[in-house]
Amino acid sequence: MSDAPTTEPCDVCGDPTTDALARTVRLSVDRANIDTQRLCPDCFADWIQRYQDRLGSGGDEGDDTSEIIVD
């Protein structure tokens, strides 16, 4: 058995990223999984910035039918 870290590519840029550095972003609507992405630290930072720019600054505060989970 190997103790080497698992390395898989980032879904955006394709760079190999170890599990310890990767983030998985899951988008669910009405509890149905719509999208899942594995992101390297740089692509995750870009994703967070886009999320804040597009979705984080407005919207209906009472609407909780969609959910974004970051592991």
C-alpha positions in Angstrom: 0.0 0.0 0.0 1.3 3.4 -1.0 1.2 6.5 1.3 1.6 8.8 -1.7 -1.0 11.5 -2.0 -3.7 11.1 -4.7 -3.2 13.5 -7.6 -6.0 14.3 -10.1 -6.4 17.1 -12.5 -8.3 20.3 -11.9 -11.5 20.4 -13.9 -10.9 23.9 -15.0 -7.2 24.2 -15.9 -6.1 20.6 -15.9 -3.2 21.0 -13.6 -2.6 18.0 -11.3 -3.8 18.8 -7.8 -3.3 16.6 -4.7 -6.4 15.9 -2.5 -4.9 18.0 0.3 -5.0 21.1 -1.9 -8.1 20.4 -4.0 -11.6 21.7 -3.3 -14.8 20.1 -4.6 -17.6 22.4 -5.5 -21.1 20.9 -5.7 -24.1 22.7 -7.0 -27.5 21.3 -5.9 -31.0 22.5 -6.7 -33.9 21.1 -4.8 -31.5 18.5 -3.5 -30.6 17.3 -6.9 -26.9 17.4 -7.8 -26.5 19.7 -10.9 -22.7 20.0 -11.1 -19.6 18.9 -9.3 -16.1 20.3 -10.0 -12.7 19.5 -8.5 -10.6 22.8 -8.4 -7.0 23.6 -7.7 -6.4 26.5 -5.3 -6.0 29.2 -8.0 -9.2 28.1 -9.9 -11.1 27.8 -6.6 -10.1 31.4 -5.7 -11.3 32.5 -9.2 -14.6 30.6 -8.6 -15.1 32.3 -5.3 -14.5 35.7 -6.8 -17.0 35.0 -9.6 -19.6 33.7 -7.1 -19.3 36.8 -5.0 -19.5 39.0 -8.1 -22.5 37.3 -9.7 -24.4 35.7 -6.8 -23.2 36.9 -3.5 -24.3 40.5 -3.8 -28.0 40.1 -4.3 -30.8 37.8 -4.7 -33.8 36.7 -2.6 -32.6 36.0 0.9 -35.6 33.8 1.6 -34.9 31.4 -1.3 -33.1 28.3 0.0 -33.9 25.9 -2.8 -30.4 26.0 -4.2 -27.3 25.1 -2.3 -23.6 25.3 -3.0 -21.4 23.0 -1.0 -17.6 23.3 -0.9 -15.6 20.4 0.5 
